[in-house]
Amino acid sequence: MSDWGQDLIYAIRLEAPEASILQLCELIDPELNQSSYTSPESSYFILYSQDKVDLPALKATLANFIEILEIKNAVLEELEIQREDWAESWKKFFHSLQISERILIKPSWEESDSTAECIIEIDPGMSFGTGQHGTTSACLQFIDAITAVSIPKSFLDMGCGSGILSIAASKLGIAEISSFDFDPLAVEAAEKNTVIINVM
């Protein structure tokens, strides 16, 4: 039974050397990577779960990678995070980030003197999408590269999270955009962000 929408978020935290964390990000299942947070400079990797019952399997997955990569001094820890704490605690990790030549991502509480063509001010809240995750930044770079050559007719954002990809697509000239997500918190965040930025 899913605990999604209840008071706790569950996670497995791996603390290991920076090089090992980067190796892990390259090898781990992309599906799992969608529910992860990585901070190589702080030497940790976190996998999140909707259900507490999934924690042993996630822990076993990371333990297997520790063995495969022969990671020394690795520490695995199970976490239970209060949702209300999570809604605010992510802010200390989210700072302005130059994603590509034209795209800059910034939180609303930070000022920026950047001259980037596409400045996206975004507050992801508890949804996925700050631009810091590898898959998100790669998609943003791809959107930048594509629209620099020719503006596509339409854009489909499946699992939009904070709405960051759709916002970038809109600001870079794509007129017809469709976005959706199964998580009501993500839909709420995406709607809020598109209103703030006045796109879509």
C-alpha positions as CSV (number, residue, x, y, z in Angstrom):
1,M,0.0,0.0,0.0
2,S,1.4,3.4,-1.0
3,D,2.2,6.0,1.8
4,W,2.2,8.7,-0.9
5,G,0.4,11.8,0.4
6,Q,1.0,10.9,4.1
7,D,3.3,12.7,6.5
8,L,6.6,10.8,5.9
9,I,8.9,10.4,2.9
10,Y,11.2,7.4,3.1
11,A,14.8,7.3,1.8
12,I,18.1,5.4,1.8
13,R,21.2,7.6,2.1
14,L,24.6,6.5,0.8
15,E,27.7,8.3,2.0
16,A,30.8,7.6,0.0
17,P,33.8,9.3,-1.7
18,E,32.9,11.8,-4.4
19,A,34.3,9.6,-7.3
20,S,32.3,6.6,-6.1
21,I,29.1,8.7,-6.0
22,L,29.7,9.9,-9.6
23,Q,30.3,6.3,-10.7
24,L,27.0,5.2,-9.0
25,C,25.0,7.8,-10.9
26,E,26.3,6.5,-14.2
27,L,25.4,2.9,-13.4
28,I,22.2,3.0,-11.4
29,D,18.8,2.3,-13.1
30,P,17.5,5.5,-14.7
31,E,14.1,4.7,-13.3
32,L,15.6,4.8,-9.8
33,N,17.6,7.9,-10.6
34,Q,14.3,9.8,-11.2
35,S,13.7,9.5,-7.4
36,S,17.1,10.4,-6.2
37,Y,19.2,13.4,-5.0
38,T,22.9,13.5,-5.6
39,S,25.5,15.7,-4.0
40,P,29.0,14.5,-5.1
41,E,30.7,17.4,-3.5
42,S,29.1,16.5,-0.2
43,S,29.7,12.8,-0.9
44,Y,26.2,11.4,-0.6
45,F,23.5,9.9,-2.7
46,I,19.8,9.5,-1.6
47,L,17.1,7.3,-3.1
48,Y,13.5,8.2,-2.2
49,S,10.5,5.9,-1.9
50,Q,6.8,6.3,-1.5
51,D,6.6,3.2,0.6
52,K,8.5,2.2,3.7
53,V,8.2,-1.5,2.6
54,D,10.5,-0.6,-0.4
55,L,13.4,0.5,1.7
56,P,15.0,-3.0,2.2
57,A,15.0,-3.5,-1.6
58,L,16.5,-0.1,-2.2
59,K,19.1,-0.7,0.5
60,A,20.0,-4.0,-1.1
61,T,20.4,-2.3,-4.5
62,L,22.8,0.2,-3.2
63,A,24.7,-2.4,-1.2
64,N,25.1,-4.4,-4.4
65,F,26.6,-1.4,-6.2
66,I,28.9,-0.8,-3.2
67,E,30.2,-4.3,-3.7
68,I,30.5,-4.0,-7.5
69,L,32.3,-0.7,-7.4
70,E,34.4,-1.8,-4.4
71,I,33.5,1.4,-2.6
72,K,35.5,1.7,0.6
73,N,34.1,3.3,3.8
74,A,30.6,3.5,2.4
75,V,27.8,4.2,4.9
76,L,24.1,3.3,4.3
77,E,21.4,4.9,6.3
78,E,17.5,4.6,6.3
79,L,15.7,7.9,6.6
80,E,12.2,9.0,7.5
81,I,11.6,12.7,6.6
82,Q,8.7,14.8,7.7
83,R,7.0,16.3,4.6
84,E,6.7,19.7,6.2
85,D,10.4,19.7,6.9
86,W,11.2,18.5,3.4
87,A,9.1,21.3,1.9
88,E,11.6,23.9,3.3
89,S,14.9,22.0,3.8
90,W,15.5,21.6,0.0
91,K,16.0,25.3,-0.2
92,K,19.5,25.3,1.3
93,F,20.6,23.1,-1.6
94,F,19.0,25.0,-4.4
95,H,21.0,28.0,-5.8
96,S,21.3,29.7,-9.2
97,L,22.7,27.5,-11.8
98,Q,23.8,28.2,-15.4
99,I,22.5,25.2,-17.3
100,S,23.6,26.2,-20.8
101,E,24.6,29.2,-22.8
102,R,21.1,30.6,-22.8
103,I,19.4,29.0,-19.7
104,L,19.9,30.1,-16.1
105,I,17.8,28.5,-13.3
106,K,17.3,30.6,-10.2
107,P,15.2,30.3,-7.0
108,S,12.9,33.2,-6.2
109,W,14.8,34.2,-3.1
110,E,18.1,34.8,-4.9
111,E,19.1,37.8,-7.0
112,S,21.0,37.4,-10.3
113,D,22.8,39.8,-12.5
114,S,23.0,37.2,-15.3
115,T,22.4,38.3,-18.9
116,A,21.2,34.9,-19.9
117,E,18.4,34.9,-22.6
118,C,16.3,32.4,-20.7
119,I,16.2,33.0,-16.9
120,I,13.8,30.6,-15.2
121,E,12.8,31.6,-11.7
122,I,11.3,28.5,-10.1
123,D,10.3,27.1,-6.7
124,P,9.9,23.3,-7.1
125,G,8.6,22.8,-3.6
126,M,8.2,19.0,-3.1
127,S,8.1,18.2,-6.8
128,F,11.0,17.0,-9.0
129,G,12.8,19.6,-11.1
130,T,15.4,22.2,-10.0
131,G,17.8,21.7,-13.0
132,Q,20.4,20.2,-10.7
133,H,19.7,16.6,-11.5
134,G,21.6,15.2,-14.5
135,T,18.6,14.1,-16.5
136,T,16.9,17.5,-16.1
137,S,20.0,19.6,-17.0
138,A,20.6,17.3,-20.0
139,C,17.0,17.9,-21.2
140,L,17.3,21.6,-20.7
141,Q,20.5,21.7,-22.7
142,F,18.8,19.7,-25.5
143,I,15.9,22.1,-25.5
144,D,18.4,25.0,-25.8
145,A,20.3,23.4,-28.6
146,I,17.1,22.4,-30.6
147,T,15.4,25.8,-30.3
148,A,18.6,27.6,-31.3
149,V,18.4,25.9,-34.7
150,S,14.7,25.8,-35.3
151,I,11.6,26.3,-33.1
152,P,9.6,23.0,-32.9
153,K,5.8,23.2,-33.4
154,S,4.9,21.5,-30.1
155,F,6.4,20.2,-26.9
156,L,5.2,17.3,-24.7
157,D,6.4,17.2,-21.0
158,M,5.5,13.7,-19.5
159,G,6.0,13.8,-15.8
160,C,6.5,17.5,-15.7
161,G,7.4,17.8,-12.0
162,S,8.0,21.5,-11.2
163,G,7.3,22.4,-14.9
164,I,10.9,23.4,-15.5
165,L,11.2,21.8,-19.0
166,S,7.9,23.2,-20.2
167,I,8.8,26.7,-18.9
168,A,12.2,26.6,-20.7
169,A,10.5,25.4,-23.9
170,S,8.0,28.2,-23.7
171,K,10.5,30.9,-23.0
172,L,12.7,29.7,-25.9
173,G,9.8,30.1,-28.4
174,I,7.8,26.9,-28.5
175,A,4.1,27.9,-28.6
176,E,2.2,24.6,-28.2
177,I,3.0,22.9,-24.9
178,S,1.3,20.0,-23.1
179,S,2.4,19.0,-19.6
180,F,1.1,16.4,-17.1
181,D,2.1,14.6,-14.0
182,F,0.4,11.9,-11.8
183,D,1.5,13.6,-8.6
184,P,-0.9,16.3,-7.4
185,L,1.9,18.2,-5.6
186,A,3.8,18.4,-8.9
187,V,0.8,19.7,-10.8
188,E,0.3,22.3,-8.1
189,A,4.0,23.4,-8.3
190,A,4.0,23.5,-12.1
191,E,0.8,25.6,-12.2
192,K,2.3,28.0,-9.6
193,N,5.6,28.3,-11.5
194,T,4.0,28.9,-14.9
195,V,1.8,31.7,-13.4
196,I,4.8,33.3,-11.6
197,I,6.8,33.3,-14.8
198,N,3.8,34.2,-17.0
199,V,4.2,31.5,-19.5
200,M,1.9,28.9,-21.1
